[in-house]
Amino acid sequence: MKVSMSIELKDIPGQLVLALQPISDFGGNIRSVVHHRDKKTPSGRIPLQLVLEIEDRNLSVLVERLKERGVNVVRIGEERLMDSMVVLLIGHIVHSDIRETIDSIDRTGFAEVVELSLSMPGVELKSSASVTISAVGTEELKDALAILEAAAEKKGIMVIASI
Amino acid sequence: MKTKQKTVRISIIGFGYVGNGVAEVIRRKREAIASKYGIDLKVVGIADLKGVIADEQGLSEEAIQALKAGNNPGDMTGLELIRDIEHDVMVETTPTNVETGEPGLTHIITALDSGRHVVTSNKGPIARDYRMLMDLAAKRGRELKFEASVGGAMPIISLVQDNLAGNGVTSIKGILNGTCNYILTRMADENLPYEHVLKEAQEIGIAETDPTKDVEGVDTAVKLVILANSVFGMNATYKDVTVKGITEITLDALKLADDAGYVIKLIGDVDSDGRLEVAPRLVPKDDPLNVCGTLNVATIKTDLAGEITVIGKGAGPIEAASAVLSDIIGLYS
């Protein structure tokens, strides 16, 4: 999952490496680091804003490790649903229970259908839908698309994905 | 300007729309090519269903017109022309047959066996028997060139092989069929249903009477196979391509795509992992692949040069002849 974290470092040499090393030790992937040297805290520490990707189960041990090293962890927020994409569906979408397809994506925990527009020209005619899926990361988004494609294939619905 | 002239004798096998274009382009450009490249292009034989004509001194315009009018059937076969009339380059422009590759396949084999270079616009033999034909050309010490078979005038094979030499190509994706692009563009712009636009395209000659090969994605798939084999060194055939066409695309879908900031295009997609896919895809409106009308486009993703996109006319006799001509000149420069 993607996590944003605000930490505070002592203003002495070697602190940045001290703070970042444990992240890679736990298999985390640092996406962004912003170093606020100009915004010292009253206690003389330097705030640092991090965005990283890390396995759920490794997050609490990472925070423990940082604290052991004298790094203040001020705030942790999960960055949910960072990536999204639009997919079109063409076919007998409503008859074939689109609710179930949406649920199968929502149930993953890493992706959700956040928007759905539907055009139904007539009962017998094929309808068209645009579906916006959001997920916590690019890989998860691909997984969600694969779930949607598998469900659509079973129901004879055509999927038009983005390039 | 080069002063030493080399005469290049050419046969054109298949004198339809592209074959005529090749003859026309050679006639128009002969002097300019002679002075710029030092080669004198001379058409010494033409074979068509209407007949076969040959003249080792170069065919006269009258003889060509008589053949077109059906007044000059000649007395030899196309294969005899390829074998027995002394010439350097055979231009193969007969219609594509994806299943058998014929008659182009036999023409190309005969020409290579007779020591001719081959330049073709014919997709069938190249997609079906690429490896065998390239091996045969190598064995005979001759070249087989086929730029016109993919994307018409749009340079793509020589672009990758010559201009992007040294680059590793990771993927090529694009619009390789002008008929489908015309239909989808027109449906979206004019809010007209598929059947209506297809009829319209047939009336103005953009779609064939039997549009199946275009609209079902077969034509795009065959071109993708040619790219897979020639650019990625695969040994793919049509059966390796996942193909979905545009016949199911609804006006509602185009509208929904538009609302979300996309257009729908029939995209051919091949990558170095061996994935070959033709399918309607959502293309962001600001993506270079969003080209309109009958235009073709391809984005080539490389490891050094990044992404390169080429756009050009995918069809038309003079446009296809442009690719044939550049292949011919390429043989001698």
Interface residues (C-beta under 8 A of the other chain):
Chain A: V86 V87 L88 I90 S117 S119 P121 K126 S127 S128 A129 S130 T132 M158 I160 A161 S162 I163
Chain B: K173 K244 E248 I249 T250 D252 A253 K255 L256 A257 D259 A260 G261 Y262 I264 I267 D269 A279 P280 R281 L282 V283 P284 D287 L289
